[in-house]
Amino acid sequence: MRMMYRIEYSPRAVDHLQGLTARNRAIVHGEVQRQLVDQPDVPTRNRKLLRANELAVWEMRIDTFWVYYDVQAEPETVVKIRAIGVKRGNQIFIAGKEVTW
């Protein structure tokens, strides 16, 4: 039997969501629920494990949005959404600031 993961947004990620239009918030939230409640730690075309960084362990692409998250398996199964970015051209912005790795 597969484990279902609970989704938990950090206060910072909630702020990032609030900066999006209602339509884009719905898109991001819907895809997070659809893709991350089951097997969030399995790489796919739109999800990948990141190199070591301070932000998160995983990223998921949703159109021009990037969701950065960590997966916790113990003591309970939780996906912790750390940040939500927007891609413009070749750059990703989180809370209006360019992210560089």
C-alpha positions as a Markdown table, in Angstrom:
| # | Residue | x | y | z |
|---|---|---|---|---|
| 1 | Met | 0.0 | 0.0 | 0.0 |
| 2 | Arg | 1.4 | 3.4 | -1.0 |
| 3 | Met | 1.7 | 6.2 | 1.6 |
| 4 | Met | -0.1 | 9.4 | 0.9 |
| 5 | Tyr | 1.8 | 12.5 | 1.8 |
| 6 | Arg | 0.3 | 15.5 | 3.6 |
| 7 | Ile | 1.2 | 18.9 | 1.9 |
| 8 | Glu | 2.5 | 21.6 | 4.2 |
| 9 | Tyr | 3.3 | 25.1 | 3.0 |
| 10 | Ser | 5.9 | 27.2 | 4.8 |
| 11 | Pro | 4.8 | 30.8 | 5.7 |
| 12 | Arg | 7.3 | 32.0 | 3.0 |
| 13 | Ala | 5.7 | 29.7 | 0.4 |
| 14 | Val | 2.2 | 31.0 | 1.4 |
| 15 | Asp | 3.5 | 34.6 | 0.8 |
| 16 | His | 4.8 | 33.5 | -2.7 |
| 17 | Leu | 1.4 | 32.0 | -3.5 |
| 18 | Gln | -0.4 | 35.2 | -2.4 |
| 19 | Gly | 1.8 | 37.1 | -4.9 |
| 20 | Leu | 0.2 | 35.1 | -7.8 |
| 21 | Thr | -3.1 | 35.8 | -9.5 |
| 22 | Ala | -6.1 | 33.7 | -8.3 |
| 23 | Arg | -6.0 | 31.7 | -11.5 |
| 24 | Asn | -2.2 | 30.9 | -11.1 |
| 25 | Arg | -2.6 | 30.1 | -7.4 |
| 26 | Ala | -5.3 | 27.6 | -8.4 |
| 27 | Ile | -3.0 | 26.1 | -11.1 |
| 28 | Val | -0.1 | 25.7 | -8.7 |
| 29 | His | -2.1 | 24.5 | -5.8 |
| 30 | Gly | -3.9 | 21.9 | -8.0 |
| 31 | Glu | -0.7 | 20.5 | -9.5 |
| 32 | Val | 0.9 | 20.3 | -6.0 |
| 33 | Gln | -2.0 | 18.3 | -4.8 |
| 34 | Arg | -2.1 | 16.1 | -7.9 |
| 35 | Gln | 1.6 | 15.4 | -8.2 |
| 36 | Leu | 3.0 | 15.5 | -4.7 |
| 37 | Val | 0.6 | 13.6 | -2.5 |
| 38 | Asp | 1.8 | 10.3 | -3.9 |
| 39 | Gln | 5.5 | 9.5 | -4.5 |
| 40 | Pro | 6.8 | 13.0 | -4.3 |
| 41 | Asp | 10.4 | 11.7 | -4.1 |
| 42 | Val | 10.3 | 10.0 | -7.5 |
| 43 | Pro | 11.9 | 12.0 | -10.4 |
| 44 | Thr | 9.7 | 12.7 | -13.4 |
| 45 | Arg | 9.9 | 14.9 | -16.4 |
| 46 | Asn | 8.7 | 17.8 | -14.3 |
| 47 | Arg | 10.3 | 16.9 | -10.9 |
| 48 | Lys | 13.9 | 16.6 | -10.1 |
| 49 | Leu | 16.3 | 16.2 | -7.2 |
| 50 | Leu | 18.4 | 19.4 | -6.8 |
| 51 | Arg | 22.1 | 19.7 | -6.1 |
| 52 | Ala | 22.9 | 20.7 | -2.5 |
| 53 | Asn | 21.5 | 24.2 | -1.8 |
| 54 | Glu | 19.9 | 26.2 | 1.0 |
| 55 | Leu | 16.4 | 26.3 | -0.5 |
| 56 | Ala | 15.1 | 22.7 | -0.9 |
| 57 | Val | 16.0 | 19.2 | -2.0 |
| 58 | Trp | 13.4 | 18.9 | -4.8 |
| 59 | Glu | 11.9 | 21.1 | -7.5 |
| 60 | Met | 8.8 | 20.7 | -9.6 |
| 61 | Arg | 8.0 | 22.6 | -12.8 |
| 62 | Ile | 4.4 | 23.7 | -13.5 |
| 63 | Asp | 4.4 | 25.7 | -16.7 |
| 64 | Thr | 6.4 | 28.9 | -15.8 |
| 65 | Phe | 6.2 | 28.2 | -12.0 |
| 66 | Trp | 8.8 | 26.3 | -10.0 |
| 67 | Val | 7.8 | 24.7 | -6.7 |
| 68 | Tyr | 10.7 | 23.9 | -4.3 |
| 69 | Tyr | 10.1 | 21.3 | -1.6 |
| 70 | Asp | 11.4 | 18.8 | 0.8 |
| 71 | Val | 10.1 | 15.3 | 1.5 |
| 72 | Gln | 9.8 | 13.9 | 5.1 |
| 73 | Ala | 9.0 | 10.3 | 5.5 |
| 74 | Glu | 9.4 | 9.9 | 9.3 |
| 75 | Pro | 7.8 | 10.3 | 11.8 |
| 76 | Glu | 5.0 | 11.2 | 9.3 |
| 77 | Thr | 4.8 | 11.5 | 5.6 |
| 78 | Val | 4.9 | 15.2 | 4.7 |
| 79 | Val | 5.9 | 17.3 | 1.7 |
| 80 | Lys | 7.1 | 20.7 | 2.9 |
| 81 | Ile | 6.7 | 23.4 | 0.2 |
| 82 | Arg | 9.6 | 25.8 | 0.8 |
| 83 | Ala | 9.2 | 28.3 | -2.0 |
| 84 | Ile | 7.4 | 29.1 | -5.3 |
| 85 | Gly | 9.3 | 30.8 | -8.1 |
| 86 | Val | 8.3 | 32.3 | -11.5 |
| 87 | Lys | 10.5 | 31.7 | -14.6 |
| 88 | Arg | 11.0 | 34.7 | -16.9 |
| 89 | Gly | 13.2 | 34.0 | -19.8 |
| 90 | Asn | 16.2 | 32.0 | -18.4 |
| 91 | Gln | 15.8 | 33.4 | -14.9 |
| 92 | Ile | 13.8 | 32.3 | -11.9 |
| 93 | Phe | 12.5 | 34.8 | -9.5 |
| 94 | Ile | 11.3 | 34.1 | -5.9 |
| 95 | Ala | 9.5 | 37.0 | -4.2 |
| 96 | Gly | 10.7 | 39.3 | -6.9 |
| 97 | Lys | 14.4 | 38.4 | -6.5 |
| 98 | Glu | 16.4 | 36.4 | -9.0 |
| 99 | Val | 17.6 | 33.0 | -7.8 |
| 100 | Thr | 21.1 | 31.9 | -8.7 |
| 101 | Trp | 22.4 | 28.5 | -7.8 |
